[in-house]
Amino acid sequence: MPELKKIFRSKPILTLGGRLIALWLRLVHATNRMVTDPTGDYARVEGHFPAIVALWHGQHFMVPLVRRKSDSFRALVSRSGDGHLNSVAAQALGVDVVRGSGGRNRSKTLTKGGISALKNLITCLHEGISVVMTANVPKTGARECGLGVVTLAKLSGRPIIPAAYASSRRIDLDSWDKASINLPFGRAAFIIGEPIYVSREADEEELEVMRQKVEAALNETTRKAYDALKH
């Protein structure tokens, strides 16, 4: 069994898995009818790009397919084995990645490749390339925002834009992130929230306030996405 597990966690198998995931997501996108038109949302936030597009982990899989093709994005992906899987899938869907991960507090944000990832993301934003990242921290609450996204907003001077995708046909997993596997042949919604700016002068207390604000905004945006499926 350990040998079998090692095979399935090997880079070639994970690469194949990432490509298969991308094919599945394309099928889901092609067969789901969008019940929302993000054109108005994009127009509302147009002047705020490049931006940090924040999503909940486990609800982020479809976003590469509903983004505007004219926008340049980089996605932050962890350095774990699952991160390689997600990295291959994202690149197959036309989104370049930056590898690295953070944590619940600032010190952890700057470890696990966090320092180089943070620098790369800031460079992307300064070059006019937007960033996509999940806001929560692995193994914590499914809807608990970490400090990584607000730290990036502070250091880059660019806004956080909450976003959410939901589909009517899905499998909701009992995982730490309450992830959803989106299924084909249903309805889908994509919602973009209001931009949130973090002051470059923000101290730890203000960063915590902004973290909570982003958390609330992401929950509200997610709620709107699921509510849109009811109509």
N, C-alpha and C positions, 0 to 999 in steps of 0.2 A: 504493500500500500504506500509506504513512503516513496518508493521509486516511481509509482504511478502518479502520485501527487507532484513529484518533482518534474515529471514529463509535462503535466498539464500547466505547470507554472513556468515552463521554459519559454524563452523569448520567441522562438519560431511559432509555438502554439498560441501564445498571447497575440502575436502579430496576426496570425490567421483569424483569431477570434475578433480582433479589432476590425478587420476588414469585413467579416461577416456581420458584425454589429452595424457597420456603416450601411451595408446593403439592406439590412432589416429596417433601419431608420428611414432610408429612402422609400422603401415600400410603404411604411406607415405614413410618411408625408404625402406620398402620391395618392393614397386612398382615403385620407381623412379630409373632410370638407371643413374649411375654416369658417367659423361663425363670427369671427371678429376681423376687422380690417385694420391692420397696424399702421396704415398710411397716415392717419390723423395723429397717432401717438408719435410717430417718427417726426412729423412736421412740428409737433409741440416741443420736441427736445433737440431739434436740428442744430441750433446754435450752441449746444452744450458738448458737441463732439470735438476732439476725441474724449471718450468717457470710459469709466469703469462699470461695465454692465455686470450687475450682481444677481446671482440666482441661488436657489436652494439646491444643495447636493441631492441627487436622486430625482430632481425635477428639471434637469438641465440638458438631457440627451438630445432633444429635438431642436434646440435653439440654433445650431449651425444651419439648419435647413429653412428657418423662417427669418433669418437676418437678411438685410438688404445686401444684394450681391455687390453693390458699389462701395460698401464699407469695408475697410481693412480692419481685421481683428487678430489678436493673439489670445490664446486660451491658456490659463494657468492650470497645469496638470501635475499631480504629485509624482514623486520619484519611485513610488511603489510599483509592484507588479501590476496591480489594477490600473495604476497610472499609465503604464505602457500600453495596456489595452485601450484605455480612453484616448491616449495620444495618437495611436494608429487610427482609431475611428475618426477622431477630429480632423486629422490630416487628410484622410480619405474623403471627408466632407468639405475640404477646402479651407480649413482653419489651421494656421500654424500654431505651434504650442511653445510655451516656456515651462520647463520642468522645475518644480520646487514645491514646498509646502510650508505651512505655518502652524500656529497653535492658538490656544485660547488667550494667551497673553503675549505681550510684545516680545519678550525674550524668546519664546518658542517661535514666533513669527520670523525671527532672524536666525533660525537654525534649520536643519534638515534641507539645506540648499536654499533656505529662505533669503539669505543675504544676496546671493547672486541673482535669484529669481526677482527679488524686489528691485534691484538695480536694472535688470533687463526690462521689467514692466514699466518703470519710470522712463527709461529710454524710449520705449515704444510710444508711450503717451506724448513725450516731448517731440517725437517725430510724426505725430498726427495719426498714430495707429491706436485704435481703441483696444481695451482689454476686457476679456470675459473671464469671470472667476466665480466659484461657489463661495458663499459668504460664511457658511457654517464650518465647524471644525470636526474632523472625523472622531467618532466615538463619544461625542457629546450629544446634547439635545438635537433632535432632528430639525428644529427651527430655532436654533440658538446661533446668533451671529458672532463671529470671532472678531478680533481686533485687526486682523490682517488687511481687510478691505478698507477700513477707515484710516489705517496707517498709510496705506498706499495713496489714498485720497489726500491726506495731509501733505505728504512729501512731494506729490506730483502737482498739486493744485487743481487736479481735474475732478469732476463730479462723479458721484456714484449714481447709476441709474438702475433701479430695481426692475426686474423683468420676470415673467412667469409664463410657462406653457402648460396647458392641460388638455387631455383628450377624454372623450366620453367612454371609450373602450380602453381599458387598461387593467393591469394587475398591480394592486398595491401590496408591496412587500412588507413583512414584519422585520425590517432591518433597522439599524441605528438611525438611518437617514429617512426612513419611511419612503423609500424610493418607489417610483411607479414605472412599470414597463408599459410603454405606450403600444397599443395594438392597432392594426389597420381596420379600415372600413367603418369609421365612426365620424365624430365631429371633433374639432379642435379649436382652441382659443389661445391667442398670444397677446399678452398685456404688457405695456411699458409704463412704469410709474414716473413720478416727478423726480428731477435731478436733486441730489443732496450734496452740498459742498461742505467740506471740512476745512476749517481755518488752519493755515500754516503755523499759527501760533498756539494751536490747541495743546493744552497740557493733558495729563493722564485723566483727570476728572472730566474734562470736556470730551476727550476721546471716548470715554465710557458712555457719556450722554449720547454722542453721535452713533456709537455702536447700537445702542438701544433704539435709536431713531431709525437706523437702517433695518434693524430686525423687524420693527413694527411696519415699516413700509413694504418690506418683502412679504410679510404675512398678509398685508392688505392687498398687494398686487396679486398674490397667489389666490386669495379668496375671490377676487374679481374674475380671474381666469376660470375658476371652477364654476362660479355663478353664471358666467356667460354661456356655459354649456346647458343650463337649465331652460333657456328661452328657445 
